[in-house]
Structure formats: structure tokens, C-alpha cells
Amino acid sequence: MLGKIKDVYENALLESSSTLTTVESTLRQLTWFLPGRFEDAEIASEGLYSALSIIGIYHDSLIAKRLDQIPSLPPSPFPVVHTYTSPPIESNPSDRLISGCSSTSSAEAWSARQKIPRPSDHSRYTRHYCQTSPTYNRASRILVFIQYVQLLTEMVVRKKRGDKKRWQVLLWLEGIKSSLRLIMLGVTRRPLLNSPIPGREVDPSLLPSKTPRPDPLAADLEESLPDLPNIPALSPAPLHSHVLPLSDALPETLQSPAQELLPRLRGTKEWIGETMHATEGLVCVLTYIWVAHRQQRQGLRPGRGSISPTVPASWSLANLAQSTPTTSLIPLIYILVSRLLRRQPIRGDEGMTSLLADTYAERDNNLVWYLVRGSIWQRFTRPKAMGLLNALDKVWGLNLIATLVRDHVDLVDDLYYCEP
């Protein structure tokens, strides 16, 4: 029963794939307007966003499955003639798929394939390891699942159990995430990607509603003549129009190995740098917990600067960030050291592939998020942002935007995983 429901859902989803992206994007945009609208609206909004993200992984697998069913080679331009004089010739599996389909369906499928962009280097690399390494596949998908539910988990634990319990849960989450990254690092022995699984790069509306089905007449003929080779007739064929599209869309089996898109780590320095990158989140959470314990031992109230042995230190994120610049200083130093230990771009270095350069550039760009985290946010960025919002409140038509942004500022103050 469940299998039938699953098949019906998958078929309905792929047949109406043009509406898939529209529905998902509309629901995700709705989550931006929910915070502050009613009690526990933030939890409801993040729960909806997490559910959509997890379902999106399943939808991506369906799209990838449908994409694999589309032939990567065009139908043969030669008519097939059977003869009894030669021994059988083993054909390529993808060629058998195309030759076994009706000419109309295979031509339509090839036409759809030409409209679909080639997979990116990131997609090829991650798909290769997800398909060839069960350990990498499980570790990467568990990591992505945790990343989708970590903010929701923090919200629920903070509301139900308080700030101190929240930091204990965050320590467990970051410990598990760091362990999973180290497992993937051990499997690949190559730099870690920010997104360890292939993402959706194909517009679902470009997929054909039906995949090419085998021609029953051709199948019966192959069964009746199992040992006969296929010999192309010596009649003219449109070779130019047939072969030319293949120059820009070679099958993946004819391209360079996917694992070579990222170079292997070389030397102890690169291994240490990549290990530090894998544990950045764990070090950041440990810094907050260390600051809280130090203040608790000293009896110092965060943000007040007065000694009060009878009042315990607050474990709230805002108070810890305001009390000392250590909450931003230690993680930033740790990250910058890991950047110095990684492979540096050198002219003529063949190991600096485009995928590696993009990965390093994305890591460097992510440093901007530290403007909205820790003491940098509380002492520098937040006062300037609030001043701008107060100015927008006085402008007619922009006060609504200021109110919406202010609701999210409160979330950034209170939640570790919340980023604008």
C-alpha cells in the first residue's frame, strides 16, 4: 500500500514538475514573514523551512533518477541491417538503451537532454562519491540533515530547557558534525566541500514528462536474433548534425575522472589545515561555553562588569557576546590559521582546479557572516544596523521593512545558528 502511494506521488510529482519549484519557493518565502506574527511563530516558521529542505533532498533524488533515464547519446542516424555472417559485437549499454527505444521517443528524449545544462564540477564530484562510497553517502546526508534541523532544535531546546541546556545540545551537534566531516575527509583524502551532496541544478520543467520506453517490436527482434550483430547500412546519414552536439555534451564516462576535480591533500600542513576547517564550528561553541564557565567561576555578570558572587553568570548568547571579545576573537584566529595552512595558489600549479578555487573562495566569503555573530555583532554591527532601522522607521513606506528586519534582529541576538 505504501509502495503504491509512493509510486503515485513520484509519478504525479514528475509529471507536474513545472509546479514543483514554484510551490517550494512560495512556501520558503512565507517563512520570512512568520517570525513575530504570533506566539511561537519562529518555531513554526523554522519547522516549515526544515521540512521543506528535507523534502527537497528527496525531490532532488527523484529528479536525478529521471535525469539518468534520459539517454546521454543521440539516436543512431544509421538504419540497422541484420546479417548472419559475422560474430556478435558487444555494444555499449547506453547505446543499447537508445537503439532499443522507438525512434520517436529517443529523439524526444535527446532533444530534452540538449536543453538541460551540463552538471557542474561540484555535482559530478559529490555524485561520484555518493555513488561509489556508502560511508561518504551516509555521512554526507546525515550532515546535511543536521544542518537543516539544527536551528529548529536550538529553538525548541532553548524554549523548553533554557540557555544552559541549549549550549550542551549545540556542543553535541557540533561534535557530531565535526566527526562526520572528518569521516568524509578520511574517505576522499581531499578538501571538504561546503555542500557535500549534489544540489538541484536542473529546472524540473525541462525534464520530459515521459522517459523513452523500449520499442516492443525491436525487443522481440533482438530476442529472436540474439547472436546477430548490428551493421550500419552504407547509405548517406547526417553525420555532421549528429556528431556536432556531442562536442559540448560528452557522456560522463568519456570525461576526466570526477575524483580528480579536487586534488589530494599533500603534506602534514594541508592535513592540519583541513582538519581545523572541519572543526571550526566545534571550536566556536567550545569558546562560548568556556566564557560562560569562566564568568560563572568569577561571579561576573555579563555586560555589567560588577562582581556579584550570589548571582550566576547568564548563559544567553547576547550576554556572552557582550561580555568579552573572546567569543569572536578565538574562532576568527582559528579560521585564519586554517586558511594559512591550506594549499596556496601558485602559478603553474595543476592541483589548483576550478572546483578547489571556488571552494576556497566560498570559504573566504563566509567570513562575512562573522559580522553578525559574537562580540562583533553585539559591539559593532548591531548598533549600526539598529541606527539604520530607526532612520527607516521615519520614512513612510519603509517602516514595514524596518519592522520585518527588526524581528529577525531579535532572532540573531538570541540564536546561535540564526543568520540573516
C-alpha positions as CSV (number, residue, x, y, z in Angstrom):
1,M,0.0,0.0,0.0
2,L,2.7,2.4,1.0
3,G,4.7,1.4,-2.1
4,K,1.7,2.3,-4.4
5,I,1.3,5.6,-2.7
6,K,5.0,6.4,-3.1
7,D,4.8,5.5,-6.8
8,V,1.7,7.6,-7.4
9,Y,3.4,10.5,-5.6
10,E,6.6,10.3,-7.6
11,N,4.7,10.0,-10.9
12,A,2.4,12.9,-10.1
13,L,5.4,15.0,-9.0
14,L,7.5,14.3,-12.1
15,E,4.5,14.8,-14.5
16,S,3.8,18.2,-12.9
17,S,7.4,19.1,-12.3
18,S,6.9,22.6,-13.6
19,T,5.0,23.5,-10.4
20,L,7.4,21.9,-8.0
21,T,9.9,24.8,-7.9
22,T,7.0,27.3,-7.6
23,V,5.4,25.6,-4.7
24,E,8.7,25.1,-2.8
25,S,9.9,28.7,-3.3
26,T,6.5,30.2,-2.3
27,L,6.5,28.2,1.0
28,R,10.1,29.2,1.7
29,Q,9.2,32.9,1.2
30,L,6.3,32.5,3.6
31,T,8.8,31.6,6.3
32,W,10.3,35.1,6.1
33,F,7.0,36.8,7.2
34,L,6.1,34.4,10.0
35,P,8.5,35.5,12.8
36,G,6.9,37.8,15.3
37,R,3.4,37.4,13.9
38,F,2.1,35.1,16.7
39,E,3.3,33.1,19.7
40,D,6.0,30.5,18.7
41,A,5.8,31.8,15.1
42,E,9.5,31.5,14.9
43,I,9.4,27.8,15.7
44,A,6.6,27.2,13.2
45,S,8.4,29.1,10.5
46,E,11.7,27.2,11.0
47,G,9.9,23.9,11.3
48,L,8.2,24.6,7.9
49,Y,11.6,25.6,6.4
50,S,13.3,22.5,7.7
51,A,10.6,20.2,6.5
52,L,10.8,21.7,3.0
53,S,14.5,21.4,2.9
54,I,14.4,17.7,3.9
55,I,11.7,17.0,1.4
56,G,13.7,18.9,-1.2
57,I,16.5,16.3,-0.8
58,Y,14.0,13.6,-1.7
59,H,12.8,15.6,-4.7
60,D,16.3,16.1,-5.9
61,S,16.9,12.3,-5.8
62,L,13.7,11.9,-8.0
63,I,14.9,14.5,-10.4
64,A,18.4,12.8,-10.6
65,K,16.7,9.5,-11.2
66,R,14.6,10.8,-14.0
67,L,17.7,12.6,-15.5
68,D,19.6,9.3,-15.5
69,Q,16.9,7.7,-17.6
70,I,17.4,10.2,-20.4
71,P,19.9,8.9,-22.9
72,S,23.2,10.7,-22.9
73,L,23.8,9.9,-26.6
74,P,21.6,10.8,-29.6
75,P,19.8,8.1,-31.5
76,S,21.9,6.4,-34.2
77,P,21.5,8.1,-37.6
78,F,22.1,4.8,-39.4
79,P,19.4,2.3,-40.3
80,V,20.1,-1.2,-38.8
81,V,20.6,-4.2,-41.1
82,H,20.9,-7.7,-39.6
83,T,23.2,-10.3,-41.2
84,Y,24.2,-13.9,-40.4
85,T,27.9,-13.7,-41.5
86,S,29.7,-12.1,-38.5
87,P,30.0,-12.9,-34.8
88,P,28.1,-10.8,-32.4
89,I,29.5,-7.5,-31.3
90,E,29.1,-6.3,-27.7
91,S,27.5,-2.8,-27.7
92,N,27.7,0.0,-25.1
93,P,24.9,-0.2,-22.5
94,S,23.8,3.4,-23.2
95,D,23.8,2.6,-27.0
96,R,21.6,-0.4,-26.3
97,L,19.2,1.8,-24.4
98,I,18.9,4.2,-27.3
99,S,18.7,1.5,-30.0
100,G,16.1,-0.4,-28.1
101,C,13.8,2.6,-27.9
102,S,11.5,3.8,-30.6
103,S,13.0,6.5,-32.8
104,T,10.3,9.0,-31.8
105,S,10.7,8.6,-28.0
106,S,14.5,8.5,-28.2
107,A,14.6,11.6,-30.4
108,E,12.3,13.5,-28.0
109,A,14.5,12.4,-25.0
110,W,17.7,13.5,-26.8
111,S,16.0,16.8,-27.6
112,A,15.2,17.3,-23.9
113,R,18.7,16.3,-22.9
114,Q,20.2,19.1,-25.1
115,K,18.1,21.7,-23.2
116,I,19.5,20.5,-19.8
117,P,22.7,22.2,-18.7
118,R,25.8,20.0,-18.1
119,P,26.3,19.0,-14.5
120,S,28.7,21.3,-12.6
121,D,32.1,20.1,-11.3
122,H,30.6,20.2,-7.8
123,S,27.7,17.9,-8.8
124,R,30.0,15.5,-10.6
125,Y,32.4,15.2,-7.7
126,T,29.8,14.8,-5.0
127,R,27.7,12.4,-7.0
128,H,30.7,10.2,-7.7
129,Y,31.5,9.7,-4.0
130,C,27.8,9.4,-3.1
131,Q,27.5,6.5,-5.6
132,T,30.9,4.8,-5.0
133,S,31.3,5.2,-1.2
134,P,28.5,4.1,1.1
135,T,30.4,5.6,4.0
136,Y,30.6,9.0,2.3
137,N,27.0,8.9,1.2
138,R,25.7,8.2,4.7
139,A,28.0,10.7,6.4
140,S,27.2,13.5,4.0
141,R,23.4,13.0,4.1
142,I,23.4,12.8,7.9
143,L,25.5,16.0,8.0
144,V,23.0,17.8,5.6
145,F,20.1,16.6,7.7
146,I,21.6,18.0,10.9
147,Q,22.3,21.3,9.2
148,Y,18.6,21.6,8.2
149,V,17.3,20.9,11.7
150,Q,19.9,22.5,13.9
151,L,18.2,25.9,14.2
152,L,14.9,24.3,14.9
153,T,16.5,22.1,17.5
154,E,18.1,25.1,19.1
155,M,14.8,27.0,19.3
156,V,12.9,24.1,20.9
157,V,15.6,23.3,23.4
158,R,16.1,26.9,24.4
159,K,12.4,27.4,24.9
160,K,11.8,24.2,26.8
161,R,15.0,23.7,28.8
162,G,16.8,27.1,28.9
163,D,20.0,28.6,27.7
164,K,22.4,26.3,29.6
165,K,20.9,23.1,28.2
166,R,20.9,24.8,24.7
167,W,24.7,25.0,24.8
168,Q,25.0,21.4,25.8
169,V,22.9,20.3,22.8
170,L,24.9,22.6,20.5
171,L,28.1,21.0,21.7
172,W,26.7,17.6,20.8
173,L,25.5,18.8,17.4
174,E,28.9,20.4,16.5
175,G,30.8,17.3,17.8
176,I,28.7,15.1,15.5
177,K,29.1,17.4,12.5
178,S,32.9,17.6,13.0
179,S,33.1,13.8,13.3
180,L,31.1,13.4,10.0
181,R,33.3,15.9,8.2
182,L,36.4,14.1,9.4
183,I,34.9,10.8,8.2
184,M,34.4,12.3,4.7
185,L,37.9,13.7,4.8
186,G,39.3,10.3,5.5
187,V,37.3,8.8,2.6
188,T,38.2,11.3,0.0
189,R,41.6,12.5,1.3
190,R,40.7,15.7,-0.5
191,P,39.5,19.2,0.7
192,L,36.0,19.3,2.1
193,L,33.2,20.9,0.1
194,N,30.8,23.3,1.8
195,S,27.8,21.3,0.4
196,P,28.8,17.6,0.5
197,I,25.9,16.3,-1.7
198,P,24.9,17.3,-5.2
199,G,22.3,20.0,-5.3
200,R,19.5,20.7,-7.8
201,E,21.0,22.3,-10.9
202,V,18.2,21.3,-13.4
203,D,14.9,23.1,-13.7
204,P,12.3,20.4,-13.3
205,S,10.2,22.0,-16.0
206,L,13.0,21.0,-18.5
207,L,12.6,17.3,-17.8
208,P,10.4,15.3,-20.3
209,S,7.1,14.1,-18.7
210,K,7.8,10.6,-20.1
211,T,11.0,8.7,-20.4
212,P,11.8,6.8,-23.5
213,R,10.3,3.3,-23.4
214,P,11.7,0.3,-25.3
215,D,10.1,-0.4,-28.6
216,P,8.4,-3.8,-28.3
217,L,9.0,-4.7,-31.9
218,A,12.7,-4.0,-31.6
219,A,12.8,-6.0,-28.3
220,D,11.1,-9.0,-30.0
221,L,13.5,-8.8,-32.9
222,E,16.5,-8.8,-30.5
223,E,15.2,-11.8,-28.6
224,S,14.5,-13.8,-31.8
225,L,18.0,-13.0,-33.2
226,P,20.3,-12.8,-30.1
227,D,23.5,-13.6,-31.9
228,L,23.2,-11.1,-34.8
229,P,25.4,-8.0,-35.0
230,N,24.1,-4.6,-36.0
231,I,25.8,-3.4,-39.2
232,P,25.1,0.1,-40.4
233,A,23.9,0.5,-43.9
234,L,26.2,2.3,-46.3
235,S,23.6,5.0,-47.0
236,P,24.1,8.7,-46.5
237,A,23.5,9.9,-43.0
238,P,23.5,13.4,-41.4
239,L,26.8,12.8,-39.6
240,H,27.6,16.5,-39.2
241,S,24.4,17.3,-37.4
242,H,24.6,14.0,-35.4
243,V,28.2,14.3,-34.0
244,L,28.5,18.1,-33.6
245,P,26.2,18.3,-30.5
246,L,28.4,15.7,-28.8
247,S,31.4,18.0,-28.7
248,D,29.9,20.1,-25.9
249,A,28.0,17.3,-24.2
250,L,30.2,14.3,-23.8
251,P,28.9,11.4,-21.6
252,E,30.4,11.4,-18.2
253,T,32.3,8.2,-18.9
254,L,34.3,10.0,-21.6
255,Q,35.2,12.9,-19.3
256,S,38.0,13.2,-16.8
257,P,37.5,11.2,-13.6
258,A,35.3,13.0,-11.2
259,Q,37.5,12.4,-8.2
260,E,40.3,14.3,-9.9
261,L,38.3,17.6,-9.8
262,L,39.8,18.1,-6.4
263,P,43.5,17.4,-5.7
264,R,44.6,15.1,-2.9
265,L,45.9,16.7,0.3
266,R,49.7,16.7,0.3
267,G,51.8,17.1,3.4
268,T,51.1,17.5,7.0
269,K,50.4,21.2,6.8
270,E,47.4,20.7,4.4
271,W,46.0,17.9,6.5
272,I,46.2,20.0,9.7
273,G,44.5,23.0,7.9
274,E,41.7,20.8,6.5
275,T,41.2,19.2,9.9
276,M,40.9,22.7,11.5
277,H,38.4,23.7,8.9
278,A,36.3,20.6,9.7
279,T,36.2,21.5,13.4
280,E,35.6,25.3,13.2
281,G,32.0,25.1,14.5
282,L,33.1,22.9,17.4
283,V,35.8,25.4,18.5
284,C,33.3,28.3,18.3
285,V,30.8,26.5,20.6
286,L,33.5,25.5,23.0
287,T,34.6,29.1,23.2
288,Y,31.1,30.3,24.3
289,I,30.9,27.5,26.9
290,W,34.4,28.3,28.2
291,V,33.5,32.0,28.5
292,A,30.3,31.1,30.4
293,H,32.1,28.8,32.8
294,R,34.9,31.4,33.4
295,Q,32.3,34.0,34.3
296,Q,30.4,31.6,36.5
297,R,33.6,30.9,38.4
298,Q,34.5,34.6,38.8
299,G,30.9,35.6,39.7
300,L,30.9,38.3,36.9
301,R,27.6,39.3,35.5
302,P,28.0,39.6,31.7
303,G,27.5,43.1,30.4
304,R,27.6,44.7,33.9
305,G,31.3,44.4,34.9
306,S,30.4,44.1,38.6
307,I,31.3,41.3,40.9
308,S,28.3,39.5,42.4
309,P,29.1,36.1,43.8
310,T,25.5,35.3,44.6
311,V,24.2,35.9,41.0
312,P,25.3,33.2,38.5
313,A,26.5,34.2,35.1
314,S,24.0,34.3,32.3
315,W,24.2,31.7,29.5
316,S,22.3,33.7,27.0
317,L,24.0,34.3,23.7
318,A,23.7,38.1,23.8
319,N,25.2,38.4,27.3
320,L,28.1,36.1,26.5
321,A,28.9,38.0,23.3
322,Q,28.7,41.4,25.0
323,S,30.9,40.4,28.0
324,T,34.1,39.8,26.1
325,P,35.5,40.0,22.5
326,T,36.9,36.4,23.0
327,T,33.7,34.9,21.5
328,S,34.7,36.3,18.1
329,L,38.5,36.6,18.5
330,I,39.3,32.9,19.2
331,P,37.1,31.5,16.3
332,L,38.5,34.0,13.9
333,I,42.1,33.3,14.7
334,Y,41.4,29.6,14.4
335,I,39.8,30.1,11.0
336,L,42.6,32.3,9.7
337,V,45.3,29.8,10.8
338,S,43.4,27.1,8.8
339,R,43.4,29.4,5.8
340,L,47.2,29.9,6.0
341,L,47.8,26.1,6.2
342,R,45.7,25.2,3.1
343,R,47.1,24.9,-0.5
344,Q,48.1,28.3,-1.7
345,P,47.6,29.3,-5.4
346,I,50.9,29.2,-7.2
347,R,51.3,29.9,-10.9
348,G,51.6,26.6,-12.8
349,D,50.1,24.5,-10.0
350,E,48.0,22.0,-11.8
351,G,46.4,20.9,-8.5
352,M,44.6,24.3,-8.2
353,T,41.5,23.2,-10.1
354,S,38.5,25.4,-10.7
355,L,36.4,23.5,-8.2
356,L,39.1,23.9,-5.5
357,A,39.4,27.7,-6.3
358,D,35.6,28.0,-6.0
359,T,35.6,26.1,-2.7
360,Y,38.3,28.3,-1.2
361,A,36.5,31.5,-2.4
362,E,33.3,30.4,-0.8
363,R,35.0,29.7,2.5
364,D,36.5,33.2,2.4
365,N,33.2,34.8,1.6
366,N,31.6,33.0,4.5
367,L,33.8,35.1,6.8
368,V,31.4,38.0,6.2
369,W,28.9,36.1,8.5
370,Y,31.1,36.9,11.5
371,L,29.8,40.5,11.2
372,V,26.5,39.1,12.6
373,R,28.0,36.7,15.2
374,G,29.6,37.0,18.6
375,S,31.0,40.2,20.0
376,I,31.5,41.7,16.5
377,W,27.7,41.7,16.1
378,Q,26.9,43.0,19.6
379,R,29.6,45.7,19.7
380,F,29.9,46.9,16.1
381,T,27.4,45.6,13.6
382,R,24.2,45.6,15.7
383,P,24.4,49.3,16.8
384,K,24.8,50.4,13.2
385,A,22.0,48.2,12.0
386,M,19.6,49.5,14.7
387,G,20.5,53.1,13.8
388,L,19.6,52.4,10.2
389,L,16.3,50.7,11.2
390,N,15.4,53.7,13.4
391,A,16.0,56.0,10.5
392,L,13.8,53.8,8.2
393,D,11.0,54.0,10.8
394,K,10.6,57.7,10.0
395,V,10.3,57.1,6.2
396,W,6.8,56.4,5.0
397,G,6.5,53.0,3.2
398,L,9.9,51.7,4.6
399,N,8.7,51.3,8.2
400,L,7.2,47.9,7.3
401,I,10.6,46.7,6.1
402,A,12.2,48.0,9.2
403,T,9.7,46.1,11.4
404,L,10.3,42.9,9.5
405,V,14.1,43.2,9.7
406,R,13.9,44.1,13.4
407,D,12.0,40.8,14.1
408,H,15.0,39.0,12.6
409,V,17.5,41.0,14.5
410,D,16.0,39.7,17.7
411,L,16.5,36.2,16.4
412,V,20.1,36.9,15.6
413,D,20.6,38.2,19.2
414,D,19.2,35.0,20.8
415,L,20.0,32.1,18.5
416,Y,23.5,30.8,17.6
417,Y,22.5,29.2,14.3
418,C,20.4,32.1,13.1
419,E,21.9,34.1,10.3
420,P,20.2,36.7,8.1
